[in-house]
Amino acid sequence: MGTEHVVAAAFADVIAKFPSARYNSPMHLKITCEYLGTRFAGFQSQVGQRTVQAELESALSRYFNTPVKVVGSGRTDAGVHAVGQVISCLCPCDNVNLYQLLLGVNTYLPADIAVTKAELLPKFNARSDAHAKTYVYKCYVSPTRSPLRDATYHQLYKPVDVAKIRAQAAQLVGTHDFTSFCTNLRDKNPVRTIYALDVQAHDDEIRFVITGNGFLHNMVRIIVGTLLDGRDVTAVLKARNRQAAGRTAPAKGLTLWAVEY
């Protein structure tokens, strides 16, 4: 058997694991996507701006040959990346192969975004059904720039006291009023719960891994900036004033890592 036949057989086996099926009632698509946020004006569609939502809706609409509107698990800001963003939409077709869907939609997407997983569910809303989200903020410590990391990391020019940062980060775990850690209070309720905030250090890299039930506008970036600035986070929380917190860390270091349902 020639090489091309072996490859064809392998693809046939993969496709067979995602059989087409017909459904009598509308089904919902749950799609995971990954994107490099550098050239996007955020997730949410904006007139005259290049956004993740607009690219996804365009690709899905072209694939299904009918208009498709999607709902995202959350609105990542301009310059923020994702490896585990989740979107949902009504499936406009009653006969769909999920493997072919991924391949087909990706052909209509630009190089800085891709759909990586797809699932059909009787009922699903990417935003309202989400229980928790995990963000990762990545830094590297170096007096010189690292071209291979610079797009998705924030450069720190001097070493920081990781032990002190960990101690301060621990004070943020739990349910608090995070008004001080918000640039624009879009929601009337500023109370959020952080389930875990892990500060990982290895070689010249530092990662802030934060999981919570939801996040206010710029909340993760302000938390990171405040911790890096060495602020007393307990006092910042009590102040309920953005001016009490530290800087807003650059968007390029932040990645939406996973959404739990």
C-alpha positions in Angstrom: 0.0 0.0 0.0 1.4 3.4 -1.0 2.0 6.2 1.4 -1.0 8.2 0.1 -3.3 5.3 0.7 -2.0 4.9 4.3 -2.7 8.6 4.9 -6.1 8.4 3.3 -7.0 5.3 5.5 -5.8 7.1 8.6 -8.0 10.1 7.9 -10.9 7.8 7.1 -10.5 6.3 10.6 -10.5 9.7 12.2 -13.6 10.9 10.4 -15.4 7.7 11.3 -15.0 8.7 15.0 -17.2 11.8 14.2 -20.2 10.3 12.4 -22.8 12.4 10.8 -26.2 12.3 12.5 -29.6 13.8 12.0 -31.6 15.4 14.7 -35.3 16.1 15.0 -34.9 19.2 17.1 -32.4 22.1 16.9 -29.0 21.3 18.4 -26.5 23.7 19.8 -22.8 23.8 18.8 -20.2 24.1 21.5 -16.9 25.2 19.8 -13.6 25.8 21.4 -11.3 28.3 19.7 -7.7 29.5 20.0 -6.4 32.9 18.9 -3.5 35.3 19.1 -5.1 38.5 20.2 -2.4 40.9 19.0 -4.2 42.1 15.9 -7.8 41.9 17.3 -9.8 44.7 18.9 -11.1 42.2 21.4 -13.7 39.4 21.1 -16.9 41.3 20.8 -18.0 42.5 17.4 -17.5 46.3 16.9 -18.3 48.3 13.8 -15.2 49.0 11.7 -13.0 46.8 14.0 -11.4 43.4 13.4 -12.8 41.2 16.2 -12.7 37.5 17.1 -16.5 37.2 17.1 -16.8 38.7 13.6 -14.2 36.4 12.2 -15.9 33.3 13.7 -19.3 34.3 12.5 -18.0 35.0 9.0 -16.3 31.6 8.8 -19.3 29.7 10.2 -21.7 31.5 7.9 -19.6 30.7 4.9 -19.2 27.0 5.9 -23.0 26.6 6.5 -23.9 29.0 3.7 -26.3 30.8 6.0 -25.9 33.6 8.6 -24.7 32.3 12.0 -24.5 34.4 15.2 -22.3 33.2 18.1 -22.2 33.7 21.8 -18.8 33.8 23.6 -18.1 32.6 27.1 -16.7 36.1 27.8 -15.4 39.3 26.1 -11.6 39.2 26.0 -10.1 42.7 25.5 -8.0 44.0 22.7 -4.7 42.2 22.6 -5.7 39.4 24.9 -5.2 35.8 23.7 -7.0 32.5 24.2 -6.4 28.8 24.0 -9.7 27.8 25.5 -12.3 30.4 24.5 -15.7 28.7 24.0 -18.5 29.9 21.7 -22.0 28.6 21.1 -24.6 28.9 18.3 -27.6 27.1 17.0 -26.5 24.4 14.5 -28.1 25.4 11.2 -27.8 21.9 9.7 -29.5 18.7 10.9 -26.7 16.5 9.4 -23.2 17.5 10.5 -19.8 15.8 10.9 -17.9 17.5 13.6 -14.4 16.6 12.2 -15.3 18.0 8.8 -16.8 21.0 10.5 -13.5 21.8 12.2 -11.5 21.4 9.0 -14.0 23.4 6.9 -14.4 26.3 9.2 -10.6 26.6 9.7 -10.2 27.1 6.0 -12.2 30.3 6.2 -10.4 31.6 9.3 -7.2 33.7 9.2 -3.9 32.4 10.5 -4.2 34.0 14.0 -7.4 32.1 14.9 -8.6 28.5 14.8 -11.4 26.3 16.0 -10.0 23.3 17.9 -13.0 21.3 19.3 -16.6 21.0 18.5 -19.5 19.3 20.2 -23.3 19.0 19.6 -25.6 19.5 22.6 -29.4 19.6 22.9 -29.0 22.9 24.9 -26.0 25.0 25.6 -25.1 28.7 26.0 -21.4 29.5 26.2 -21.9 32.5 28.5 -24.7 31.6 30.9 -23.7 28.0 31.4 -20.1 28.8 32.4 -19.2 28.0 36.0 -15.6 29.1 36.1 -12.8 30.6 33.9 -9.1 30.2 34.2 -6.7 32.9 32.9 -3.0 32.7 32.7 -0.8 35.8 32.8 2.8 35.2 31.6 5.9 37.2 32.3 9.6 36.8 31.6 12.4 38.5 33.5 15.2 39.8 31.3 17.0 43.1 30.7 16.8 42.3 26.9 13.8 41.5 24.8 12.9 37.9 23.8 11.5 38.0 20.3 10.0 34.5 20.5 8.1 35.2 23.7 7.3 38.9 23.3 4.0 38.5 21.6 2.4 36.6 24.5 4.5 37.5 27.5 5.0 40.7 29.5 8.7 41.6 30.0 9.9 42.4 33.5 13.3 44.1 33.4 14.2 43.3 37.0 13.7 40.3 39.3 10.7 40.5 41.7 10.1 39.0 45.1 8.0 35.9 44.2 7.5 34.9 47.8 6.0 38.3 48.7 3.8 38.2 45.6 2.5 34.8 46.6 1.6 35.9 50.1 -0.3 38.9 48.7 -2.0 36.8 46.0 -3.4 34.5 48.7 -5.3 37.4 50.2 -7.4 37.7 47.0 -8.7 34.1 47.1 -12.3 34.0 48.1 -15.3 36.2 47.6 -14.7 39.9 47.6 -15.8 43.3 46.2 -13.3 43.8 43.4 -14.3 47.4 42.6 -10.7 48.5 43.1 -9.6 46.0 40.4 -11.9 47.2 37.7 -11.4 49.9 35.0 -15.0 50.2 34.0 -17.7 48.7 36.1 -20.0 47.3 33.4 -21.8 45.1 35.9 -23.7 46.5 38.8 -22.4 43.8 41.1 -18.6 44.0 41.7 -18.5 40.9 43.9 -16.6 38.0 42.4 -15.1 34.7 43.8 -11.6 33.7 43.0 -11.2 30.0 43.6 -7.4 29.8 43.1 -4.5 32.2 42.3 -1.3 30.4 41.8 2.0 32.2 41.2 4.4 29.9 39.4 8.1 30.7 38.9 10.5 28.7 36.8 13.9 29.9 35.4 13.2 33.4 34.1 9.4 33.0 33.8 6.6 33.9 36.1 3.0 32.8 35.6 -0.1 34.0 37.4 -2.8 31.3 37.1 -6.2 32.6 38.3 -9.5 30.8 38.4 -12.8 32.4 39.3 -16.5 32.4 38.7 -16.2 35.6 36.6 -14.1 38.7 36.1 -14.7 42.4 35.9 -13.3 44.6 33.1 -9.5 44.4 33.2 -9.7 42.6 36.6 -7.0 40.0 36.0 -4.6 42.6 34.5 -5.1 45.0 37.4 -4.5 42.1 39.9 -1.3 41.2 38.2 -0.1 44.8 38.0 -1.0 45.4 41.6 0.9 42.3 42.7 3.9 43.3 40.6 3.8 46.8 42.1 4.0 45.4 45.6 0.8 46.9 46.8 -1.0 45.7 50.0 -4.0 44.0 48.3 -6.0 43.9 51.5 -5.9 47.7 51.7 -6.7 47.9 48.0 -9.8 45.7 48.4 -11.1 47.8 51.3 -10.6 51.0 49.4 -13.1 50.1 46.6 -11.3 52.6 44.4 -9.4 52.0 41.2 -6.9 54.6 42.2 -5.8 52.5 45.2 -4.7 49.6 43.0 -1.6 49.3 40.9 -1.1 49.5 37.1 -3.0 47.6 34.5 -0.6 45.0 33.2 -0.2 44.9 29.4 -2.9 42.9 27.5 -0.3 40.8 25.6 0.6 38.8 28.6 -2.9 37.5 29.3 -4.5 34.3 27.9 -7.9 32.9 28.5 -6.9 29.3 29.3 -10.0 27.4 30.0 -13.7 27.6 30.7 -15.5 25.1 32.9 -19.1 24.0 32.5 
